[in-house]
Amino acid sequence: MTTEVVANARQEPGLFRLTWPIFFEIFLFMLMGTADTLMLSGVSDAAVSAVGVVNQYVFICILIMEVVSHGASIVVSQYLGARRSAEASRIAAQAITMNFLLGLTVSAGLLLSGDTILGRMNLEAQTLSYARTYWHIAGGFLFLQALINVFSSLIRTYGFTRQSMYVAMGMNVVHVLGNWVLIFGHFGVPAHGVAGAAMSTVMSRAVALGVFAWMLYRVMDVRMARRDFVALTREYVRKILRVGLPSAVEQMTYHGCQTVFLYYVTFLGPAALASRQYANALSHYVFLGSLAIGMGTSIIVGRLVGANRSAEAYARVLKSLKWSVGITVGVDLLAILFREPLIHLFTHDGDILRMTSQVLVLGLLLETGRSFNLVLVNALRAAGDATFPVYMGVLSMVCMSVPLGYFLVFHLHLGLAGVWLAVAADEWTRGMAMWMRWRSRAWERQSLVTPLEGPPVLAH
């Protein structure tokens, strides 16, 4: 190993130093969703169901907007690993412009399509009214989240995960206070209910965006130039999309299938719809550790692959996977043990309590499979191997899980439990496929950059 490589290795952040701030940052963002659920449950279960339905589509749109942020974070990570910081800065600037334009397009599409989509969702009148209100406010300003995604991803890629966590903390405080004031009406402000939750979301995102933009400028070793925001480079755009498009397609496939499952649940009644929302809100905390480990591992893998140190990347991912599975099992067992008190935080309805308890127990099967995917899919993307998860996603989710869910729910009459079993089957199928792909080391041929390569001539 050369002296330069040894020096580079010493500068690389360890997994724990990267992961614990990511863990708390995601935890804080999840708290925002939980705060909405808890506070809106004080309005009605219909309000909770409405926001859950809208957020299913909002999440898909966020995934569309992560085409650029996912791709840029991986490309920038590999360029940093190859010690090409000036080019990493140019890529970051161009990614911000790309995501801003994409965010505006998505927000406009949501405003134009909202009433049509919700009108076909088999919702009761009150739930539909709430959903339309939330859709128009939160959806119209979704471009703010597009910019937050790219800024926060780049800040983490540069290794400043702790600073990103602090912004998430402030955003969470603003959001909760905004909810308290705008949902229920305090300090002379009228009570806006569901509309208040949407306005609070927009307000907190706007504040966080300003801080993220300032912070990224401060943490970069080579600052972004103004011309890089307006002069897109074909080579950089191609590399961003080479990773970002497959990553987004795979995630959109997943959430598209979840939307189909949501449609199945609408036929099971309002109690099942609310149970699904509460169970999902709790399950987010179960896989939080695996998600943070997967994201932290991807930052390290990107740098190692960029530095042509694939053997270290291979070993790092297998160690991360062991931690991911172990933590998930431990947290899920605690969630199962205390499931009734946890559900009582949201509702005291007997039917909702019974169904939510049932699927939380089944979550042990689902979440252990998910822990494989959260680490291995992130690692494959960071190595540049982003297309394999797409192919497996289509085979497992679309061709197997969705039909299986239909059979379990409507033919075997398993209700909400049938949805959880179908998703668990998909998670384990893809998890084993990703494990075999990583072990095959086929990803070693997918690197996007070579170390110490001379900078290209930029033809704008």
C-alpha positions as CSV (number, residue, x, y, z in Angstrom):
1,M,0.0,0.0,0.0
2,T,1.5,3.4,-1.0
3,T,2.1,6.2,1.4
4,E,-0.7,8.3,-0.3
5,V,-3.2,5.5,0.1
6,V,-2.3,5.0,3.8
7,A,-2.8,8.8,4.3
8,N,-6.1,8.7,2.6
9,A,-7.2,5.7,4.7
10,R,-6.4,7.6,7.9
11,Q,-8.7,10.4,6.8
12,E,-11.6,8.2,6.1
13,P,-14.3,8.3,8.8
14,G,-15.2,5.0,10.6
15,L,-18.6,3.3,10.3
16,F,-19.7,4.2,13.9
17,R,-18.7,7.9,13.5
18,L,-20.7,8.1,10.3
19,T,-23.6,6.0,11.4
20,W,-24.7,7.3,14.8
21,P,-25.5,10.8,13.5
22,I,-27.3,9.3,10.5
23,F,-29.3,7.2,12.9
24,F,-30.4,10.2,15.0
25,E,-31.0,12.3,11.9
26,I,-33.4,9.7,10.4
27,F,-34.9,9.2,13.8
28,L,-35.7,12.9,14.0
29,F,-37.2,12.9,10.5
30,M,-39.3,9.9,11.5
31,L,-40.4,11.7,14.7
32,M,-41.8,14.4,12.4
33,G,-44.1,11.8,10.8
34,T,-45.0,10.3,14.1
35,A,-45.7,13.8,15.5
36,D,-48.2,14.3,12.6
37,T,-49.8,10.9,13.3
38,L,-50.0,11.5,17.1
39,M,-51.3,15.0,16.8
40,L,-53.7,14.3,14.0
41,S,-55.1,11.3,15.9
42,G,-56.4,14.1,18.2
43,V,-58.5,15.3,15.2
44,S,-59.7,11.9,14.1
45,D,-58.7,8.5,12.7
46,A,-59.9,9.7,9.3
47,A,-57.4,12.5,9.4
48,V,-54.6,10.0,10.2
49,S,-55.7,7.7,7.3
50,A,-55.9,10.7,4.9
51,V,-52.4,11.9,5.6
52,G,-51.1,8.3,5.3
53,V,-52.7,7.9,1.9
54,V,-51.3,11.1,0.6
55,N,-47.8,10.4,2.0
56,Q,-47.8,7.1,0.1
57,Y,-47.8,9.2,-3.1
58,V,-45.5,11.9,-1.7
59,F,-42.9,9.3,-0.9
60,I,-43.0,8.1,-4.5
61,C,-42.5,11.6,-5.7
62,I,-39.6,12.1,-3.2
63,L,-38.0,9.0,-4.7
64,I,-38.4,10.4,-8.2
65,M,-36.5,13.5,-6.9
66,E,-33.8,11.3,-5.4
67,V,-32.7,10.3,-8.9
68,V,-30.2,13.1,-8.7
69,S,-29.3,13.1,-5.0
70,H,-28.7,9.4,-4.8
71,G,-26.6,9.4,-8.0
72,A,-24.7,12.5,-7.0
73,S,-23.8,11.3,-3.5
74,I,-22.3,8.1,-4.9
75,V,-20.4,9.8,-7.8
76,V,-19.1,12.5,-5.4
77,S,-18.1,9.8,-2.9
78,Q,-16.1,7.9,-5.5
79,Y,-14.4,11.1,-6.8
80,L,-13.4,12.0,-3.2
81,G,-12.0,8.5,-2.7
82,A,-10.0,9.0,-5.9
83,R,-8.7,12.3,-4.5
84,R,-10.4,14.4,-7.2
85,S,-12.0,17.0,-5.0
86,A,-12.3,19.8,-7.6
87,E,-14.4,17.6,-9.9
88,A,-16.5,16.4,-6.9
89,S,-17.3,20.1,-6.2
90,R,-18.5,20.6,-9.8
91,I,-20.6,17.5,-9.7
92,A,-22.3,18.7,-6.4
93,A,-23.2,22.1,-7.9
94,Q,-24.7,20.6,-11.0
95,A,-26.6,18.1,-8.9
96,I,-28.2,20.9,-7.0
97,T,-29.4,22.6,-10.2
98,M,-30.8,19.3,-11.6
99,N,-32.7,18.5,-8.5
100,F,-34.2,22.0,-8.2
101,L,-35.6,21.7,-11.8
102,L,-36.8,18.2,-11.1
103,G,-38.5,19.3,-7.9
104,L,-40.4,22.1,-9.6
105,T,-41.7,19.7,-12.2
106,V,-42.8,17.1,-9.6
107,S,-44.6,19.8,-7.5
108,A,-46.5,21.1,-10.6
109,G,-47.5,17.5,-11.5
110,L,-48.9,16.9,-8.0
111,L,-51.0,20.1,-8.1
112,L,-52.4,19.1,-11.4
113,S,-53.1,15.5,-10.7
114,G,-54.2,15.4,-7.1
115,D,-58.0,15.5,-7.3
116,T,-58.0,12.8,-10.1
117,I,-55.8,10.4,-8.2
118,L,-57.5,10.7,-4.8
119,G,-60.9,10.4,-6.5
120,R,-60.0,6.9,-7.5
121,M,-58.7,5.7,-4.1
122,N,-62.0,4.3,-2.7
123,L,-61.9,6.7,0.3
124,E,-64.8,7.7,2.5
125,A,-66.0,11.3,2.1
126,Q,-64.4,12.8,5.2
127,T,-61.1,11.0,4.6
128,L,-61.1,12.2,0.9
129,S,-61.7,15.8,2.0
130,Y,-58.8,15.7,4.4
131,A,-56.5,14.0,1.8
132,R,-57.2,16.7,-0.8
133,T,-56.4,19.5,1.7
134,Y,-53.1,17.9,2.7
135,W,-52.2,17.0,-0.9
136,H,-52.5,20.5,-2.3
137,I,-50.4,22.2,0.4
138,A,-47.7,19.6,1.0
139,G,-47.5,18.6,-2.6
140,G,-47.3,22.1,-4.0
141,F,-44.2,22.8,-2.0
142,L,-42.5,19.4,-2.4
143,F,-39.6,21.0,-4.4
144,L,-38.2,22.1,-1.0
145,Q,-37.7,18.5,-0.1
146,A,-36.0,17.9,-3.4
147,L,-33.3,20.5,-2.5
148,I,-33.1,19.2,1.1
149,N,-32.4,15.7,-0.3
150,V,-29.5,16.8,-2.4
151,F,-27.9,19.1,0.2
152,S,-28.2,16.6,3.1
153,S,-26.9,13.7,0.9
154,L,-23.9,15.8,-0.2
155,I,-23.1,16.9,3.4
156,R,-23.1,13.3,4.6
157,T,-21.0,12.2,1.6
158,Y,-18.3,14.7,2.7
159,G,-18.4,12.9,6.1
160,F,-20.2,15.6,8.1
161,T,-23.0,13.4,9.3
162,R,-23.1,15.0,12.7
163,Q,-23.8,18.5,11.3
164,S,-26.6,17.2,9.2
165,M,-28.1,15.6,12.3
166,Y,-28.1,19.0,14.0
167,V,-30.2,20.5,11.2
168,A,-32.6,17.6,11.4
169,M,-33.0,18.3,15.1
170,G,-33.8,21.9,14.5
171,M,-36.2,21.0,11.7
172,N,-38.0,18.6,14.1
173,V,-38.4,21.3,16.8
174,V,-39.9,23.8,14.2
175,H,-42.2,21.1,12.9
176,V,-43.6,20.0,16.2
177,L,-44.1,23.6,17.4
178,G,-45.8,24.4,14.1
179,N,-48.1,21.4,14.4
180,W,-49.1,22.4,18.0
181,V,-49.9,26.0,16.9
182,L,-51.5,25.3,13.5
183,I,-53.3,22.0,14.0
184,F,-55.0,22.9,17.3
185,G,-54.8,26.7,17.3
186,H,-52.6,28.6,19.8
187,F,-51.3,32.1,20.3
188,G,-54.4,33.5,18.6
189,V,-53.9,31.3,15.4
190,P,-57.1,29.5,14.2
191,A,-57.1,25.7,14.4
192,H,-56.4,24.4,10.9
193,G,-56.4,20.6,11.6
194,V,-55.0,18.7,8.6
195,A,-54.2,21.9,6.8
196,G,-52.1,23.0,9.8
197,A,-50.0,19.8,9.6
198,A,-49.3,20.5,6.0
199,M,-48.4,24.1,6.6
200,S,-46.1,23.1,9.4
201,T,-44.3,20.6,7.2
202,V,-43.7,23.2,4.5
203,M,-42.5,25.8,7.0
204,S,-40.0,23.4,8.7
205,R,-38.6,22.3,5.3
206,A,-38.1,25.9,4.2
207,V,-36.1,26.7,7.4
208,A,-34.0,23.5,7.1
209,L,-33.2,24.1,3.5
210,G,-31.6,27.5,4.2
211,V,-29.4,26.0,6.9
212,F,-28.4,23.0,4.8
213,A,-27.4,25.3,1.9
214,W,-25.2,27.3,4.2
215,M,-23.7,24.2,5.8
216,L,-22.7,22.5,2.5
217,Y,-20.8,25.6,1.4
218,R,-18.9,25.5,4.7
219,V,-17.9,21.8,4.7
220,M,-16.6,21.4,1.2
221,D,-12.8,21.4,0.8
222,V,-13.1,22.9,-2.7
223,R,-16.0,25.4,-2.9
224,M,-18.6,25.3,-5.7
225,A,-18.3,28.0,-8.4
226,R,-21.3,29.9,-9.7
227,R,-20.7,28.8,-13.3
228,D,-21.0,25.2,-12.2
229,F,-24.6,25.7,-11.3
230,V,-25.6,26.8,-14.8
231,A,-23.2,24.9,-17.1
232,L,-24.1,21.2,-16.9
233,T,-21.4,18.8,-18.1
234,R,-22.4,15.8,-20.1
235,E,-20.0,13.4,-18.5
236,Y,-21.0,14.2,-14.9
237,V,-24.8,14.2,-15.7
238,R,-24.3,10.8,-17.4
239,K,-22.6,9.3,-14.3
240,I,-25.2,10.8,-11.9
241,L,-28.0,9.3,-14.0
242,R,-26.2,5.9,-14.5
243,V,-26.5,5.3,-10.7
244,G,-29.5,7.6,-9.8
245,L,-32.0,6.4,-12.4
246,P,-31.8,2.7,-11.5
247,S,-31.8,3.5,-7.8
248,A,-34.9,5.6,-8.2
249,V,-36.6,3.0,-10.4
250,E,-36.0,0.3,-7.8
251,Q,-37.3,2.5,-5.0
252,M,-40.3,3.6,-7.1
253,T,-41.1,0.0,-7.9
254,Y,-41.1,-0.8,-4.1
255,H,-43.3,2.1,-3.2
256,G,-45.5,1.6,-6.2
257,C,-46.2,-2.0,-5.0
258,Q,-46.8,-0.5,-1.5
259,T,-49.4,1.7,-3.1
260,V,-51.1,-1.3,-4.6
261,F,-51.1,-2.9,-1.2
262,L,-52.6,0.3,0.2
263,Y,-55.4,-0.1,-2.4
264,Y,-56.0,-3.6,-1.2
265,V,-56.3,-2.4,2.3
266,T,-58.9,0.3,1.4
267,F,-61.3,-2.7,0.7
268,L,-60.8,-4.0,4.2
269,G,-62.4,-0.9,5.9
270,P,-61.4,2.2,7.8
271,A,-60.0,0.2,10.8
272,A,-57.6,-1.7,8.6
273,L,-56.5,1.5,6.9
274,A,-55.7,3.2,10.2
275,S,-54.0,0.0,11.5
276,R,-51.7,0.0,8.5
277,Q,-50.7,3.6,9.2
278,Y,-50.0,3.0,12.9
279,A,-48.1,-0.3,12.2
280,N,-46.0,1.5,9.6
281,A,-45.3,4.4,11.9
282,L,-43.9,1.9,14.5
283,S,-42.0,-0.3,12.0
284,H,-40.0,2.7,10.9
285,Y,-38.2,2.7,14.2
286,V,-37.5,-1.1,13.9
287,F,-35.5,-0.8,10.7
288,L,-34.0,2.6,11.6
289,G,-30.7,1.0,12.8
290,S,-30.4,-1.0,9.5
291,L,-31.1,2.0,7.4
292,A,-28.4,4.1,9.2
293,I,-25.9,1.3,8.9
294,G,-26.7,0.9,5.2
295,M,-26.3,4.6,4.6
296,G,-23.0,4.9,6.6
297,T,-21.7,1.8,4.9
298,S,-22.5,3.2,1.4
299,I,-20.4,6.3,2.1
300,I,-17.4,4.2,3.1
301,V,-17.9,1.8,0.1
302,G,-18.1,4.6,-2.4
303,R,-14.7,6.0,-1.2
304,L,-13.1,2.6,-1.1
305,V,-14.3,1.6,-4.5
306,G,-13.1,5.0,-5.8
307,A,-9.7,4.4,-4.3
308,N,-9.6,0.9,-5.9
309,R,-9.7,-0.9,-2.6
310,S,-12.5,-3.4,-3.3
311,A,-11.3,-6.1,-0.9
312,E,-11.7,-3.7,2.0
313,A,-15.2,-2.7,0.7
314,Y,-16.2,-6.4,0.5
315,A,-15.2,-7.1,4.1
316,R,-16.7,-3.9,5.4
317,V,-20.2,-4.7,4.0
318,L,-20.3,-8.2,5.4
319,K,-19.4,-6.8,8.9
320,S,-22.1,-4.2,8.5
321,L,-24.7,-6.8,7.6
322,K,-24.1,-8.7,10.8
323,W,-24.6,-5.6,12.9
324,S,-27.7,-4.7,10.9
325,V,-29.5,-8.1,11.4
326,G,-28.6,-8.3,15.0
327,I,-29.8,-4.8,15.9
328,T,-33.0,-5.3,13.9
329,V,-33.9,-8.6,15.7
330,G,-33.3,-7.0,19.1
331,V,-35.3,-3.9,18.4
332,D,-38.2,-5.8,16.8
333,L,-38.5,-8.2,19.8
334,L,-38.8,-5.1,22.1
335,A,-41.5,-3.7,19.8
336,I,-43.4,-6.9,19.9
337,L,-43.1,-7.2,23.7
338,F,-44.4,-3.7,24.3
339,R,-46.7,-3.5,21.3
340,E,-50.0,-2.8,23.2
341,P,-48.7,0.2,25.1
342,L,-47.1,1.6,21.9
343,I,-50.3,1.2,20.0
344,H,-52.3,2.9,22.8
345,L,-50.2,6.0,22.1
346,F,-52.2,6.4,18.9
347,T,-55.6,4.9,19.5
348,H,-57.8,2.9,21.9
349,D,-60.1,1.4,19.2
350,G,-60.4,-2.4,19.8
351,D,-60.4,-3.5,16.2
352,I,-57.4,-1.2,15.3
353,L,-55.5,-2.5,18.4
354,R,-56.1,-6.1,17.4
355,M,-55.0,-5.8,13.8
356,T,-52.0,-3.6,14.5
357,S,-50.8,-6.0,17.2
358,Q,-51.1,-8.9,14.8
359,V,-49.0,-7.3,12.0
360,L,-46.4,-6.1,14.5
361,V,-45.7,-9.7,15.5
362,L,-45.4,-10.6,11.8
363,G,-43.0,-7.7,11.4
364,L,-40.2,-9.9,13.0
365,L,-40.3,-12.0,9.7
366,L,-40.5,-8.9,7.5
367,E,-37.9,-6.7,9.2
368,T,-35.1,-9.3,9.3
369,G,-35.4,-9.7,5.6
370,R,-35.5,-5.9,5.1
371,S,-32.2,-5.5,7.1
372,F,-30.4,-7.5,4.3
373,N,-31.7,-5.2,1.6
374,L,-31.0,-1.9,3.5
375,V,-27.3,-2.7,3.8
376,L,-26.7,-4.7,0.6
377,V,-28.7,-2.6,-1.9
378,N,-27.0,0.6,-0.6
379,A,-23.6,-1.1,-0.9
380,L,-24.2,-2.3,-4.5
381,R,-25.3,1.2,-5.5
382,A,-22.2,2.8,-3.8
383,A,-20.1,0.4,-5.9
384,G,-21.8,1.5,-9.1
385,D,-23.8,-1.7,-9.5
386,A,-27.3,-0.1,-9.5
387,T,-29.1,-2.1,-12.2
388,F,-29.1,-5.5,-10.5
389,P,-31.4,-4.4,-7.6
390,V,-33.8,-3.1,-10.3
391,Y,-34.1,-6.4,-12.1
392,M,-34.6,-8.3,-8.8
393,G,-37.1,-5.7,-7.7
394,V,-39.3,-6.2,-10.7
395,L,-39.1,-10.0,-10.4
396,S,-39.7,-10.2,-6.7
397,M,-42.0,-7.2,-6.0
398,V,-44.1,-6.9,-9.1
399,C,-44.1,-10.5,-10.4
400,M,-44.3,-12.3,-7.0
401,S,-45.2,-10.1,-4.0
402,V,-48.2,-8.2,-5.5
403,P,-50.0,-11.3,-6.8
404,L,-49.2,-13.1,-3.6
405,G,-50.7,-10.3,-1.6
406,Y,-53.9,-10.4,-3.6
407,F,-54.2,-14.1,-3.1
408,L,-53.6,-13.9,0.7
409,V,-55.9,-10.9,1.2
410,F,-58.8,-11.7,-1.0
411,H,-58.7,-15.5,-1.5
412,L,-57.4,-16.8,1.8
413,H,-59.0,-13.8,3.6
414,L,-56.0,-13.1,5.8
415,G,-56.7,-9.3,5.7
416,L,-54.0,-7.0,6.8
417,A,-51.8,-9.9,7.8
418,G,-51.8,-11.1,4.2
419,V,-50.2,-7.8,3.1
420,W,-47.4,-8.2,5.7
421,L,-46.7,-11.8,4.7
422,A,-46.5,-10.8,1.0
423,V,-44.0,-8.0,1.7
424,A,-42.0,-10.3,4.0
425,A,-41.7,-12.8,1.1
426,D,-40.4,-10.1,-1.1
427,E,-37.9,-8.8,1.4
428,W,-36.4,-12.3,1.9
429,T,-36.3,-13.1,-1.8
430,R,-34.5,-9.9,-2.7
431,G,-32.3,-10.1,0.5
432,M,-30.9,-13.5,-0.5
433,A,-30.4,-12.4,-4.1
434,M,-28.5,-9.2,-3.0
435,W,-26.3,-11.3,-0.6
436,M,-25.3,-13.7,-3.4
437,R,-24.6,-10.7,-5.7
438,W,-22.3,-9.1,-3.2
439,R,-20.5,-12.4,-2.5
440,S,-20.0,-12.9,-6.3
441,R,-18.0,-9.6,-6.4
442,A,-19.5,-8.8,-9.8
443,W,-19.9,-5.2,-8.6
444,E,-16.1,-4.7,-8.7
445,R,-16.4,-4.1,-12.5
446,Q,-18.8,-1.2,-12.0
447,S,-16.6,1.6,-10.6
448,L,-17.3,5.1,-12.0
449,V,-13.9,6.6,-11.6
450,T,-10.2,5.6,-11.3
451,P,-7.8,7.0,-8.7
452,L,-5.5,9.9,-9.7
453,E,-6.9,10.0,-13.1
454,G,-6.3,13.3,-14.9
455,P,-9.3,15.7,-15.0
456,P,-11.3,15.7,-18.2
457,V,-11.6,18.6,-20.6
458,L,-15.0,20.0,-19.8
459,A,-17.2,20.7,-22.8
460,H,-20.2,22.5,-21.6
